[in-house]
């Protein structure tokens, strides 16, 4: 995925499925200068982590 697409997903009201290592995640915040996002797994767990935008896949 690229930064432009992450921005589109964050500004969209649609439920767009994004995967990280095969797991469905929510993107919480984009860190454009670092090429990272803060995200968490969909579901009850709220543990957040930072991952590279390039490692995200739109399903």
MOTA-V903262 format. One line per field, one symbol per residue. phi: phi as a letter, one per 20 degrees, with the letter a starting at -180 (. if undefined). psi: psi as a letter, one per 20 degrees, with the letter a starting at -180 (. if undefined). A space follows every 50 residues. Layout:
phi = ???
psi = ???
This chain:
phi = .cfgfgffffeeefedecdclndfcdeebddgfemccebbffpffdfdbd cfgfeecee
psi = qrhghgggghiqiqnpppqokipprpphqpnghikqqprqqqahpjpqrp qphiiqpp.
